[in-house]
Amino acid sequence: MPHYFDEQPHVPSRPTSVHMKLRDFEADLVADRGVFSATRIDPGTALLLDVGSTSPAILDSTGNLLDLGCGYGPIAVTLAHRNPRANVWALDTNRRALDLVGTNASTLGLSNVRPVTSDEVPADVRFDQIWSNPPVRIGKAALQDLLSAWLGRLVPGGHARMVMSRNLGADSLSTWLESTGMTVTRRSSKRGYRILEVRGRPASAGTSGEAEARQ
Ligand SMILES: C[S@@+](CC[C@H](N)C(=O)[O-])C[C@H]1O[C@@H](n2cnc3c(N)ncnc32)[C@H](O)[C@@H]1O
């Protein structure tokens, strides 16, 4: 069965234009068949990007930011716009999505977005922030493996923000994250979505890092 996370979508390409209107940023993005939510910005993604969008903790980073499961890039381009000096890693398995995020970033003049597959992220890169509308459809075990792998690459004091539908298991994911030693804060709960902020090991004295300096 074809999925939006297939490496090469089986459906023929038919590009679409999607308008994204956030509180602080508006853009026209190119999407396509075979990628997630190709006809509109997913409402969960829009909520994720609008909640706390003026908080200094998510603006003006100069570090590495990850959009885990970027699709055609609504999160990645917003992060790049809000953090022009940061490196934004836009990660996906779907090649068509990666081409689209590259096109969207360059059309918007955002030179700090790097579309990548997981193999293309150097092993020593650590992230100040991870953002995700995660691929719930890959199944619970695969999703847990994916999140463990990437959340484990947060710098001390870094954080992740994720959106998940309550119906698709946001609360059980939250319980599972806490069972792995992460701290989970519910930032918002609206229209059936949860916005979760996830933190790893607490920042400790003597560790340096931009994220820590912002606490
Ligand atoms: C729910 S969609 C979100 C897409 C986009 N961020 C948005 O908000 O519109 C999840 C994305 O994760 C991608 N994905 C699935 N498995 C993945 C994996 N193992 N590693 C990285 N991305 C993956 C899918 O291809 C899909 O684009």
The ligand as a Gaussian input file, in Angstrom:
#p B3LYP/6-31G(d) Opt

LIG

0 1
 C        2.935000      13.805000       9.638000
 S        4.075000      14.090000       8.330000
 C        4.593000      15.775000       8.683000
 C        5.154000      16.479000       7.460000
 C        5.457000      17.962000       7.662000
 N        6.369000      18.185000       8.753000
 C        4.177000      18.742000       7.901000
 O        3.996000      19.172000       9.031000
 O        3.413000      18.910000       6.954000
 C        5.457000      13.102000       8.841000
 C        6.621000      13.054000       7.878000
 O        7.592000      12.150000       8.416000
 C        8.215000      11.472000       7.342000
 N        8.843000      10.223000       7.826000
 C        8.323000       8.979000       7.922000
 N        9.213000       8.125000       8.411000
 C       10.347000       8.839000       8.644000
 C       11.620000       8.513000       9.142000
 N       11.928000       7.270000       9.514000
 N       12.547000       9.474000       9.220000
 C       12.248000      10.736000       8.861000
 N       11.044000      11.120000       8.380000
 C       10.100000      10.180000       8.270000
 C        7.085000      11.259000       6.344000
 O        7.577000      10.995000       5.044000
 C        6.318000      12.578000       6.469000
 O        6.776000      13.519000       5.543000

